[in-house]
C-alpha cells in the first residue's frame, strides 16, 4: 500500500478524519462559547479591546524537519504569537491555527503539532478555538492569536522609551536559541521525531545536508548543554506573563524575536532615542555560551547580540522602577544626528544585524 493510501495519513483519513483526531487534544473552556466544528468560534472576551496578531512558520524557512519535531513546532508557534500579545501588555485568550501539509502527511504529525500548541498556549491561559486544514507543497503553520485589555489598561507600545530610561530583558539568559540553531546547523546534532537530541562526537552526524559544518570535534561533556540549547531553540519557554503583569509598568516593550540589536533598534527608532547596551550586563550570557561557541567555531557575542527567537520581553523602564523578573542590560540615550547608530555597546557602534526574513 502506498504512503498516500496507508491508514493514518492525511489523504487516507481526509479533513474530517484528521479534525476528529485533533479535537481530542483541544480542551474546552469557560470563555469558549462555540469552539472548533462550526464556521467560526465564539469567545467571551474579558476586556473591551482586542489585541490581535498573526505569524507563519514554513518548513525550510522557519524550521527544518530534521532539526525539530512536530510537538516542538506547535510549541514554538504558540510562543511566538503569544509573545506578541504579551508584549502589548495584553492577556492572551485564544488562538486559531491554519495548517497546510503535503499529501500523505501522517496523522500523528498533526496530532503532535496540536498537542504542543495547546499545551504551551494553555500555560498562559489561551485556548485553541478553531482553524483550518489545507494542502501545500511543504508544512506550513499560521497562527492568529487574540488577547484582551480590560478597561483602563493601556497597551505598552515600542514608542514610549525616553532618554534616561533603562533597557531590561525578562530572561535570565540570552543567546540560547541562536546557539541551538548553530548546533543543529553544524551537522553533528540530530533531533528524533520524539524530540530526543542526539549529539554525534565527530563531524557530519546529521543525516540531512547541513548548511554549515563546524570543524572541531564535539566534546561529549558538552552534550547536556547542547541538548538544552537545541531544545530551547526549537521550543523556547520564556516567561510571557511578565508582559501582562509587571511589564505593564514599562515605558516601551516588545518581544525579542529578531535579535537584541535589531529589536533594540526598533524600540529606538519608534521612540526617537538611542539604545546603549552594557557589555558587563551581557558578559555573563556570553560566558555561559563560550565553551559551546568554541566547539562550534562561533562567537558567543554574536549569539547574544544578534540571536533571535528568544521571545522574552524586552522593555524600557524609568530608573529605579525595574520590576522583578527583568534585568537591566542597557540605558536609553538621546539620539543626536540622523546618521548616529541607533544601538551601541558601551558607547561604540555594533557590527552585524539580527534576523531579517528578506535579508
SULPE-V252800 format. One record per residue. N is the residue number from 1. RES is the residue in three letters. SS is DSSP state (H for helix, E for strand, - for the rest). D_LAST is the distance of its C-alpha to the last C-alpha in Angstrom with 1 decimal. Layout:
n: (N/N)
res: (RES/RES)
ss: (SS/SS)
d_last: (D_LAST/D_LAST)
This chain:
n: (1/2/3/4/5/6/7/8/9/10/11/12/13/14/15/16/17/18/19/20/21/22/23/24/25/26/27/28/29/30/31/32/33/34/35/36/37/38/39/40/41/42/43/44/45/46/47/48/49/50/51/52/53/54/55/56/57/58/59/60/61/62/63/64/65/66/67/68/69/70/71/72/73/74/75/76/77/78/79/80/81/82/83/84/85/86/87/88/89/90/91/92/93/94/95/96/97/98/99/100/101/102/103/104/105/106/107/108/109/110/111/112/113/114/115/116/117/118/119/120/121/122/123/124/125/126/127/128/129/130/131/132/133/134/135/136/137/138/139/140/141/142/143/144/145/146/147/148/149/150/151/152/153/154/155/156/157/158/159/160/161/162/163/164/165/166/167/168/169/170/171/172/173/174/175/176/177/178/179/180/181/182/183/184/185/186/187/188/189/190/191/192/193/194/195/196/197/198/199/200/201/202/203/204/205/206/207/208/209/210/211/212/213/214/215/216/217/218/219/220/221/222/223/224/225/226/227/228/229/230/231/232/233/234/235/236/237/238/239/240/241/242/243/244/245/246/247/248/249/250/251/252/253/254/255/256/257/258/259/260/261/262/263/264/265/266/267/268/269/270/271/272/273/274/275/276/277/278/279/280/281/282/283/284/285/286/287/288/289/290/291/292/293/294/295/296/297/298/299/300/301/302/303/304/305/306/307/308/309/310/311/312/313/314/315/316/317/318/319/320/321/322/323/324/325/326/327/328/329/330/331/332/333/334/335/336/337/338/339/340/341/342/343/344/345/346/347/348/349/350/351/352/353/354/355/356/357/358/359)
res: (UNK/UNK/UNK/UNK/UNK/UNK/UNK/UNK/UNK/UNK/UNK/UNK/UNK/UNK/UNK/UNK/UNK/UNK/UNK/UNK/UNK/UNK/UNK/UNK/UNK/UNK/UNK/UNK/UNK/UNK/UNK/UNK/UNK/UNK/UNK/UNK/UNK/UNK/UNK/UNK/UNK/UNK/UNK/UNK/UNK/UNK/UNK/UNK/UNK/UNK/UNK/UNK/UNK/UNK/UNK/UNK/UNK/UNK/UNK/UNK/UNK/UNK/UNK/UNK/UNK/UNK/UNK/UNK/UNK/UNK/UNK/UNK/UNK/UNK/UNK/UNK/UNK/UNK/UNK/UNK/UNK/UNK/UNK/UNK/UNK/UNK/UNK/UNK/UNK/UNK/UNK/UNK/UNK/UNK/UNK/UNK/UNK/UNK/UNK/UNK/UNK/UNK/UNK/UNK/UNK/UNK/UNK/UNK/UNK/UNK/UNK/UNK/UNK/UNK/UNK/UNK/UNK/UNK/UNK/UNK/UNK/UNK/UNK/UNK/UNK/UNK/UNK/UNK/UNK/UNK/UNK/UNK/UNK/UNK/UNK/UNK/UNK/UNK/UNK/UNK/UNK/UNK/UNK/UNK/UNK/UNK/UNK/UNK/UNK/UNK/UNK/UNK/UNK/UNK/UNK/UNK/UNK/UNK/UNK/UNK/UNK/UNK/UNK/UNK/UNK/UNK/UNK/UNK/UNK/UNK/UNK/UNK/UNK/UNK/UNK/UNK/UNK/UNK/UNK/UNK/UNK/UNK/UNK/UNK/UNK/UNK/UNK/UNK/UNK/UNK/UNK/UNK/UNK/UNK/UNK/UNK/UNK/UNK/UNK/UNK/UNK/UNK/UNK/UNK/UNK/UNK/UNK/UNK/UNK/UNK/UNK/UNK/UNK/UNK/UNK/UNK/UNK/UNK/UNK/UNK/UNK/UNK/UNK/UNK/UNK/UNK/UNK/UNK/UNK/UNK/UNK/UNK/UNK/UNK/UNK/UNK/UNK/UNK/UNK/UNK/UNK/UNK/UNK/UNK/UNK/UNK/UNK/UNK/UNK/UNK/UNK/UNK/UNK/UNK/UNK/UNK/UNK/UNK/UNK/UNK/UNK/UNK/UNK/UNK/UNK/UNK/UNK/UNK/UNK/UNK/UNK/UNK/UNK/UNK/UNK/UNK/UNK/UNK/UNK/UNK/UNK/UNK/UNK/UNK/UNK/UNK/UNK/UNK/UNK/UNK/UNK/UNK/UNK/UNK/UNK/UNK/UNK/UNK/UNK/UNK/UNK/UNK/UNK/UNK/UNK/UNK/UNK/UNK/UNK/UNK/UNK/UNK/UNK/UNK/UNK/UNK/UNK/UNK/UNK/UNK/UNK/UNK/UNK/UNK/UNK/UNK/UNK/UNK/UNK/UNK/UNK/UNK/UNK/UNK/UNK/UNK/UNK/UNK/UNK/UNK/UNK/UNK/UNK/UNK/UNK/UNK/UNK/UNK/UNK/UNK/UNK/UNK/UNK/UNK/UNK/UNK/UNK/UNK/UNK)
ss: (-/-/-/-/-/-/-/-/E/H/H/H/H/H/H/H/H/H/H/H/H/H/H/H/H/-/-/-/-/-/-/E/E/E/-/-/-/-/-/-/-/E/E/-/-/-/-/-/E/E/E/E/E/E/E/E/E/E/E/-/-/-/E/-/H/H/H/-/-/H/H/H/H/H/H/H/H/H/H/H/H/H/H/H/H/H/H/-/-/-/E/E/E/E/E/E/E/E/E/E/E/-/-/-/-/E/H/H/H/H/H/H/H/H/H/H/H/H/H/H/H/H/H/-/-/-/E/E/E/E/E/E/E/E/E/-/-/-/-/E/E/E/E/E/E/E/E/E/E/-/-/-/-/-/-/-/-/H/H/H/-/-/-/-/-/E/E/E/E/-/-/-/-/-/-/H/H/H/H/H/H/H/H/H/H/-/-/-/E/E/E/-/-/-/-/-/E/E/E/-/-/-/-/-/-/-/-/-/-/-/-/-/-/-/-/-/-/-/-/H/H/H/H/H/H/H/H/H/H/H/H/H/H/H/-/-/-/-/-/-/H/H/H/H/-/H/H/H/H/-/-/E/E/E/E/-/-/-/-/H/H/H/H/H/H/H/H/H/H/H/H/-/E/E/E/E/E/-/H/H/H/H/H/H/H/H/H/H/H/H/H/H/H/H/H/-/-/-/-/H/H/H/H/H/H/H/-/-/-/-/-/-/E/E/E/E/E/-/-/-/-/-/-/-/-/-/E/E/E/E/E/E/E/E/-/-/-/-/-/-/-/-/E/E/E/-/-/E/E/-/-/-/-/-/-/-/-/-/-)
d_last: (43.7/40.2/37.1/36.7/40.4/40.8/41.7/39.0/36.2/34.5/36.2/39.6/39.6/38.0/36.2/39.4/40.0/36.6/36.8/40.3/39.0/36.1/38.4/40.3/37.3/36.9/39.3/40.9/41.4/43.5/40.9/40.1/42.7/41.4/39.0/37.5/39.7/40.1/38.0/36.4/36.9/38.9/38.2/40.4/38.1/39.6/38.2/38.3/34.5/31.8/28.3/26.0/22.5/20.7/17.9/17.2/16.9/16.4/17.7/15.4/12.3/13.8/16.9/18.6/22.2/23.7/22.3/23.5/26.4/26.9/28.5/25.5/23.2/25.5/25.8/22.1/21.7/24.7/23.4/20.0/21.8/24.9/23.0/21.7/25.3/26.7/24.4/26.2/29.5/30.5/32.2/30.6/33.0/31.7/29.0/28.8/26.9/25.9/25.7/25.3/26.0/27.3/31.1/33.0/30.9/33.5/34.8/34.4/30.6/30.9/33.4/31.6/28.4/30.8/32.7/29.7/28.5/31.9/33.0/30.1/30.3/34.0/33.7/32.4/34.9/32.7/33.8/32.4/34.3/33.1/30.4/30.1/30.0/28.6/27.8/24.5/23.4/21.7/22.3/20.6/21.7/21.3/23.1/24.5/26.1/28.9/30.3/33.2/34.4/38.1/40.0/39.7/36.5/33.7/30.0/28.2/25.3/22.6/24.5/27.7/27.1/29.7/30.4/32.5/30.9/29.7/26.4/27.0/25.5/27.3/26.9/29.1/26.2/22.5/20.2/21.9/19.2/16.9/20.1/20.9/17.7/18.3/21.8/21.2/18.7/21.4/23.4/26.4/26.2/27.1/27.2/30.1/30.5/32.4/29.8/31.7/29.7/31.1/30.5/31.4/33.1/32.0/29.0/27.5/28.9/26.5/27.7/24.3/22.3/20.0/16.7/18.4/22.1/23.4/26.6/28.8/31.1/30.7/33.7/35.2/35.8/32.0/32.2/32.9/30.0/27.5/28.8/28.3/24.7/23.8/25.7/24.0/20.5/21.7/24.0/23.4/26.5/26.2/29.1/27.8/31.3/30.8/28.9/31.9/34.5/34.4/31.0/32.7/34.0/30.5/29.9/26.1/24.2/21.1/20.1/17.9/15.1/11.9/13.8/16.7/15.2/12.5/15.1/17.9/16.2/16.1/19.8/20.5/19.1/20.9/24.0/24.1/24.5/23.3/22.7/24.4/24.0/27.0/26.8/30.1/29.0/26.1/28.0/29.6/26.3/25.4/28.9/28.9/26.0/27.2/29.2/26.6/24.0/26.5/27.2/23.6/23.0/20.6/20.7/21.7/20.6/17.0/17.6/19.5/17.3/13.8/14.7/14.1/16.2/19.4/20.1/22.9/24.1/22.8/25.4/27.4/31.2/34.1/35.5/37.9/36.7/34.2/35.4/35.9/32.9/30.6/30.4/29.7/26.8/26.6/28.1/27.2/28.1/28.6/25.8/27.5/26.1/23.0/21.5/22.1/19.3/19.0/19.1/21.5/23.1/26.8/26.4/24.1/20.5/18.0/15.6/12.2/9.9/9.6/7.5/4.9/5.7/3.8/0.0)
